[in-house]
Amino acid sequence: MVGVGAAFDYHSGAIPWAPKWMQAIGMEWLYRLFLQPRLRLRRYYWSFIFMFQSIYKGLKWRFSKSKF
């Protein structure tokens, strides 16, 4: 099984491509959020929560260990 994400939507023309400058800096996800806020907001929200929790736990673990 291969995950293709939004490839079919892009190639069929259902969703327009992000501008080249947004693609170049890796912000295509932001463009899609503006195009489809209802669809993307919940998914992106939980991704950000997971990311920040992981960073917090990693930093907490890193700095709680003794240096000796």
Sequence and secondary structure as in RCSB ss.txt:
>XXXX:A:sequence
MVGVGAAFDYHSGAIPWAPKWMQAIGMEWLYRLFLQPRLRLRRYYWSFIFMFQSIYKGLKWRFSKSKF
>XXXX:A:secstr
    TTHHHHHHTSS    HHHHHTT HHHHHHHH HHHHHHHHHHHHHHHHHHHHHHHHHHHHS   
